[in-house]
Amino acid sequence: MMVRTIGEVAAEVGVEPHVLRHWEQVGALTVSRDGNGYRTYDDRAVEQARTVLKLRRVGLSLPEVIAAMAPKKAAAQAIVTAKIDDLEGEITRTRQAITFLRHTAECRHRYLDDCPECASFVREP
């Protein structure tokens, strides 16, 4: 098992060292210390850092990341399922926005208020 420093892991994972320190501080990352108190990252800690980063990139907050990585599978699944629901809602809202904007760009009316379709889009939540 290879042990790495915070700088090596930060470069490998693609984050700044302060990010790894923060993740450790809030409990999203578990890191060992050597006899001098320096952080040491084994393969497990590096994979954990990669997992935290991936979960952050797909939109989970740090508290959600911590919950998603919890040993209790049901708690982790609840967080992930809630994020899926949020993302699906964003997709729906984005599709509606694209539909509205496409119509607006192609609308034959001079003013959006003059167009019945534009007016119906505006009234939608």
C-alpha positions as CSV (number, residue, x, y, z in Angstrom):
1,M,0.0,0.0,0.0
2,M,1.4,3.3,-1.1
3,V,1.2,6.3,1.3
4,R,1.1,9.8,-0.1
5,T,1.3,13.4,1.2
6,I,-1.5,15.9,1.0
7,G,0.2,17.7,-1.9
8,E,0.6,14.5,-3.9
9,V,-3.1,13.5,-3.3
10,A,-4.3,17.0,-4.1
11,A,-2.5,16.9,-7.4
12,E,-3.6,13.4,-8.2
13,V,-7.3,14.1,-7.4
14,G,-7.3,17.6,-8.9
15,V,-8.1,19.8,-5.9
16,E,-6.1,22.2,-3.8
17,P,-4.7,20.9,-0.5
18,H,-6.9,23.2,1.5
19,V,-10.0,21.4,0.0
20,L,-8.7,18.1,1.3
21,R,-8.1,19.6,4.8
22,H,-11.7,21.1,4.7
23,W,-13.2,17.7,3.8
24,E,-11.3,16.1,6.6
25,Q,-12.4,18.9,9.1
26,V,-16.1,18.4,8.2
27,G,-15.9,14.6,8.4
28,A,-16.2,13.8,4.7
29,L,-12.7,12.4,4.5
30,T,-10.8,10.2,7.0
31,V,-7.0,10.7,7.0
32,S,-4.3,9.1,9.1
33,R,-1.4,11.0,10.7
34,D,2.2,9.9,10.9
35,G,4.3,10.1,14.1
36,N,5.0,13.8,13.4
37,G,1.3,14.7,12.9
38,Y,1.5,15.0,9.1
39,R,-1.5,13.7,7.1
40,T,-0.8,10.5,5.3
41,Y,-3.1,9.2,2.6
42,D,-3.3,5.5,1.9
43,D,-5.1,4.1,-1.2
44,R,-8.4,3.9,0.8
45,A,-8.2,7.7,1.7
46,V,-7.3,8.6,-1.9
47,E,-10.4,6.6,-3.2
48,Q,-12.5,8.3,-0.5
49,A,-11.3,11.7,-1.7
50,R,-12.1,10.8,-5.3
51,T,-15.6,9.7,-4.2
52,V,-16.2,13.0,-2.3
53,L,-15.1,14.9,-5.4
54,K,-17.4,13.0,-7.7
55,L,-20.3,13.4,-5.4
56,R,-19.6,17.2,-5.1
57,R,-19.4,17.4,-8.9
58,V,-22.8,15.8,-9.4
59,G,-24.3,18.4,-7.1
60,L,-24.3,17.0,-3.5
61,S,-23.5,19.4,-0.7
62,L,-20.9,18.3,1.8
63,P,-23.5,17.3,4.4
64,E,-25.2,15.3,1.6
65,V,-21.9,13.7,0.7
66,I,-21.2,12.7,4.3
67,A,-24.7,11.2,4.5
68,A,-24.3,9.5,1.1
69,M,-21.1,7.9,2.3
70,A,-22.6,6.8,5.6
71,P,-22.3,3.1,6.6
72,K,-26.0,2.8,6.7
73,K,-27.2,2.0,3.2
74,A,-30.8,3.2,3.7
75,A,-29.6,6.7,4.7
76,A,-27.2,6.9,1.8
77,Q,-29.9,5.8,-0.7
78,A,-32.3,8.4,0.7
79,I,-29.8,11.2,0.0
80,V,-29.0,9.9,-3.5
81,T,-32.7,9.4,-4.3
82,A,-33.5,12.9,-3.2
83,K,-30.7,14.3,-5.4
84,I,-32.0,12.3,-8.4
85,D,-35.4,13.9,-7.8
86,D,-33.8,17.3,-7.7
87,L,-31.9,16.8,-10.9
88,E,-34.9,15.4,-12.7
89,G,-36.8,18.5,-11.6
90,E,-34.0,20.7,-13.0
91,I,-34.1,18.8,-16.3
92,T,-37.9,19.4,-16.5
93,R,-37.4,23.1,-15.8
94,T,-34.6,23.3,-18.3
95,R,-36.6,21.6,-21.0
96,Q,-39.5,24.0,-20.3
97,A,-37.1,27.0,-20.5
98,I,-35.7,25.8,-23.9
99,T,-39.3,25.3,-25.3
100,F,-40.2,28.8,-24.2
101,L,-37.0,30.4,-25.5
102,R,-37.3,28.5,-28.8
103,H,-40.8,29.8,-29.3
104,T,-39.8,33.3,-28.3
105,A,-37.0,33.3,-30.8
106,E,-39.3,32.1,-33.6
107,C,-42.4,34.0,-32.5
108,R,-44.1,36.0,-35.2
109,H,-45.5,38.5,-32.8
110,R,-43.6,41.8,-32.2
111,Y,-44.1,41.7,-28.4
112,L,-44.4,38.6,-26.3
113,D,-47.5,40.0,-24.6
114,D,-49.2,39.9,-28.0
115,C,-48.7,36.1,-28.4
116,P,-51.2,33.8,-26.8
117,E,-48.6,31.0,-26.6
118,C,-46.0,33.2,-24.9
119,A,-48.7,34.4,-22.5
120,S,-49.5,30.8,-21.6
121,F,-45.8,30.0,-21.0
122,V,-45.5,33.0,-18.7
123,R,-48.5,31.8,-16.6
124,E,-46.9,28.4,-16.1
125,P,-45.2,27.9,-12.7
